[in-house]
């Protein structure tokens, strides 16, 4: 069975919803960065990340 990238949705110790994105090798590669009071808000944040695949990568310029 081939492993795939997945989002893990859970409640933290403060009873807020959070998510973590895992790579196929089970390493954490991103997280919600904040807790959400509503599960639906956490799901919406996941959907935003999914939609960002075409976002440009901008690199900082040296000063």
Residue pairs with C-beta under 8 A, 6 or more apart in sequence:
2 24
3 24
3 25
3 26
4 24
5 21
5 22
5 23
5 24
5 29
6 21
6 22
7 19
7 20
7 21
7 22
7 46
8 19
8 20
8 21
8 22
9 17
9 18
9 19
9 39
9 42
9 43
9 46
10 17
10 18
10 19
10 20
11 17
11 18
12 18
12 35
14 35
16 35
16 36
16 37
17 32
17 35
17 36
17 37
17 38
17 39
17 41
17 42
18 31
18 32
18 34
18 35
18 36
18 42
19 31
19 32
19 42
19 45
19 46
20 28
20 30
20 31
20 32
21 28
21 29
21 30
21 31
21 49
22 28
22 29
23 29
30 49
32 42
32 45
36 42
36 45
